[in-house]
Amino acid sequence: MATITFITSLSPPASSRTWHSTPHPTLPILATATGTCLRIYSLNSLTLLSTITGGHKRSIRSCAWKPGDNATIATGSFDASVGIWSQEEEDDDNEEWRFAIVLDGHESEVKSVAWSIGGNLLATCSRDKSVWIWEEVGEDDYETVAVLQEHEGDVKCVKWHPDEELLASASYDDDIRLWREEIDDWGCVAVLRGHQSTVWAIDWEPISGRDGTLGSRLVSCSDDVTIRIWKKAPAQEERQSQSRLSIIKSSSAEQWIEEAQLPKTHVRTIYSVAWSQDTHRIVSVGGDGKIVVYEEDKEAASKGWQVVAVQDCSHQEFEINHVAWAKAKIDGTMQEVVITTGDDGEVKIWRIS
């Protein structure tokens, strides 16, 4: 069994619920959404670098760094707007950020924002049951390229595939949908059904040189207290899997199947799940305050996932809203850590060893 060790809480703690924390894809910095502001922390010194305010009228629910750009971050808010924040090139790490542009269109709170791997597309989703895709066409200039309205409930999360322009969305309607562009028009190419209640979060398996198949699977977590792994069905399995999937009226319909369910450990809603790029472990958090770490055993005859670490009451009696893997300097060296974000306003850093 592995051990989960508490390292520190980032300071100062927020006075209200903290929703989301996202590490930069290449730099040792972390953005955290709390209230109407973003806080930027150094993962080298574990100290606060900047507090960004003034853009949204209500709490920020989600944030995402733009790939390939050290100074742009998107935010989604309960005020139904999406914000794009930029830092001027001549500024250093401690200089102010500007609210570059507001993207309006959603009719209710924005739950999640996500950039494509190329950084040219931004996906957003909302309580209004829609998924929007925006394309950057110039400096501080974005246009809507798709409004996807096939979900029948609040859309909780959007995530882009790490190596291609394939978008996944998770919803209150219990479904996960996959979207691709077809001849200049975005459409749904697969519906992943199996969860019995709201799907709160999804994450793609990271691309890695360990195995040529990595990057093709998706993990999801739900109000039904299950975590499921999905994969694209091999060609020979497509007919057998058809009965488990809805039929998509698309020239490029894809068949995805449920590969596994992780061992049940949580006793309340699972709000967030993340897949490690380094160890390929999965971590989950939720309403029961637990941090649970899972590991895949591909060598054993049975093959499957096992629980390797559990931390109870990690935010005392409070729910944990989000979890992420990151690299932070601990004891003088950069190490993989888990970052949890909770209703207590705390952002906590944990080491798995």
Secondary structure, DSSP 4 states (H G I P E B T S, - for coil): ---EEEEEE-SSPPSS-EEEEEE-SSSSEEEEEETTEEEEEETTT--EEEEE-SS-SS-EEEEEEPTT-TTEEEEEETTS-EEEEEE-TT--TTSPEEEEEEE---SS-EEEEEE-TTSSEEEEEETTS-EEEEEEEETTEEEEEEEE---SS-EEEEEE-SSSS-EEEEETTS-EEEEEEETTEEEEEEEE---SS-EEEEEEPPP-TT-TTTTSEEEEEETTS-EEEEEEPPGGGHHHHGGGSPPP-STT---EEEEEEPPP--SS-EEEEEE-SSS--EEEEETT--EEEEEEESSSSS-EEEEEEEESSTTTTS-EEEEEEEEEEETTEEEEEEEEEETTS-EEEEEE-
